[in-house]
């Protein structure tokens, strides 16, 4: 039981990082980025290739995948998102969904549908704490995830962070106060893309890398976002824990549990949307 | 133009002769219905990213009613459509109250959770192996062609009725501004659910037909994202909120896809993504919109 709880907690770190990128874009720009999962997938491939071709350790490739994804993010923002910022939500959904299809299939064309994985010297190592065995790779991803979240909390207190929040509350008022809205959006989108890239690196450490991996992770992030409420870091963390732990429990104790666990996030989304559309944090959504 | 289209569609199997061409015709007609189904819902401003949920529900319901109760395939197909419609009504009442984006997320989750359900409930659905059924009309593909053509006729008729009746005003008002619409005495949830149910019925019927035409279904296929994507890209590309647009989108894109499938086996779906992005950015009214603009400029 303890082991199962520990596994759930450890995976929730990764879920939180994926979701934080999604909430950043949704909170500041009001856009649901259906392509966020594909950012994670690209980050995972950057790490995979850096490791396979040049032997760069996944942890060291963190800045690399963050950097590559910032470039990808800025170009997507410039050519795709910016023209439709003030368009209908309808068109925004279609556009980001289109980008997600493009990235997914580009990955399929380039790297085929193979499942790839990285094996580092430490991927099979584990630490025993009492009755629990904790994989070193999982512990690493969790640690990095916690650090990132703390960084983000600090960032929100800085001048740039405050500017982003101002823009998210009222775009026009913020512009009148002398905040460059376009720049704020670029920053928000780059941070989100970087978070996606980092999440990719982390997931390459502990799971298979394949072109459609982003879809599943992206949907889990939606579940967490909806459960945790929008733009609320603590809500996101708690919701990640809930999802991680419940997946782990279902996966361990139900017959054929890992299959059912895949559907858990979706069931969660549907339940929350139907019964309590404001999420656990209770933030009201228009 | 409508007359020419109708006559071509009616005599098509006699002109082409080869059964492959008739098969392509059937596939195109199927997608034409799916794409019109998406459009009926889109008229109220809702984007469903999970039409595969309705398609798969129709497919499984049709196949299972045939297998367990021995119901005639043609009737089973309509039962599949009805079942999808009933489920859509429940799902719609629960999720269409909230803002559009959340409905989109909910639909994609709906399709994914049904896929998991179909994979796991092995006793009923056969799990990943799926279910097989004998072919409809004893494998007579000309009969299949006319059946699906008639179903398309029904869809066009419903779409026309919506277009010409006062429903059109209600749908458009909700799409343009939901708050204003509700102030004017329109109950947005009611109309959104109505359009979703209509959309679900036709999508479910096509799912049922697909099952009996292809003769086997697996969860990855009928609840798969590929179907949801096609349902969405075709009408956007052709031109939303029109009758010609979704039809045109299905004819053009399915033909292109068939060509690409043979040249690029993996990832030919990338074209759908590119077309979607280009359509949203540069031709929001689709091909139909471009053509109309050209005509107006000439005059």
Boltz contact constraints between the chains, C-beta under 6 A:
constraints:
  - contact:
      token1: [A, 32]
      token2: [B, 101]
      max_distance: 6.0
  - contact:
      token1: [A, 83]
      token2: [B, 281]
      max_distance: 6.0
  - contact:
      token1: [A, 89]
      token2: [B, 100]
      max_distance: 6.0
  - contact:
      token1: [A, 89]
      token2: [B, 101]
      max_distance: 6.0
  - contact:
      token1: [A, 90]
      token2: [B, 47]
      max_distance: 6.0
  - contact:
      token1: [A, 91]
      token2: [B, 280]
      max_distance: 6.0
  - contact:
      token1: [A, 93]
      token2: [B, 47]
      max_distance: 6.0
  - contact:
      token1: [A, 93]
      token2: [B, 104]
      max_distance: 6.0
  - contact:
      token1: [A, 94]
      token2: [B, 276]
      max_distance: 6.0
  - contact:
      token1: [A, 94]
      token2: [B, 280]
      max_distance: 6.0
  - contact:
      token1: [A, 95]
      token2: [B, 280]
      max_distance: 6.0
  - contact:
      token1: [A, 98]
      token2: [B, 273]
      max_distance: 6.0
  - contact:
      token1: [A, 98]
      token2: [B, 276]
      max_distance: 6.0
  - contact:
      token1: [A, 98]
      token2: [B, 277]
      max_distance: 6.0
  - contact:
      token1: [A, 101]
      token2: [B, 272]
      max_distance: 6.0
  - contact:
      token1: [A, 101]
      token2: [B, 273]
      max_distance: 6.0
  - contact:
      token1: [A, 102]
      token2: [B, 270]
      max_distance: 6.0
  - contact:
      token1: [A, 102]
      token2: [B, 273]
      max_distance: 6.0
  - contact:
      token1: [A, 105]
      token2: [B, 267]
      max_distance: 6.0
  - contact:
      token1: [A, 105]
      token2: [B, 269]
      max_distance: 6.0
  - contact:
      token1: [A, 105]
      token2: [B, 270]
      max_distance: 6.0
  - contact:
      token1: [A, 108]
      token2: [B, 266]
      max_distance: 6.0
  - contact:
      token1: [A, 108]
      token2: [B, 267]
      max_distance: 6.0
  - contact:
      token1: [A, 109]
      token2: [B, 266]
      max_distance: 6.0
  - contact:
      token1: [A, 109]
      token2: [B, 267]
      max_distance: 6.0
  - contact:
      token1: [A, 222]
      token2: [B, 105]
      max_distance: 6.0
  - contact:
      token1: [A, 259]
      token2: [B, 120]
      max_distance: 6.0
  - contact:
      token1: [A, 260]
      token2: [B, 120]
      max_distance: 6.0
  - contact:
      token1: [A, 262]
      token2: [B, 116]
      max_distance: 6.0
  - contact:
      token1: [A, 263]
      token2: [B, 113]
      max_distance: 6.0
  - contact:
      token1: [A, 263]
      token2: [B, 116]
      max_distance: 6.0
  - contact:
      token1: [A, 266]
      token2: [B, 109]
      max_distance: 6.0
  - contact:
      token1: [A, 266]
      token2: [B, 112]
      max_distance: 6.0
  - contact:
      token1: [A, 266]
      token2: [B, 113]
      max_distance: 6.0
  - contact:
      token1: [A, 267]
      token2: [B, 113]
      max_distance: 6.0
  - contact:
      token1: [A, 269]
      token2: [B, 109]
      max_distance: 6.0
  - contact:
      token1: [A, 273]
      token2: [B, 95]
      max_distance: 6.0
  - contact:
      token1: [A, 273]
      token2: [B, 102]
      max_distance: 6.0
  - contact:
      token1: [A, 273]
      token2: [B, 106]
      max_distance: 6.0
  - contact:
      token1: [A, 274]
      token2: [B, 94]
      max_distance: 6.0
  - contact:
      token1: [A, 277]
      token2: [B, 98]
      max_distance: 6.0
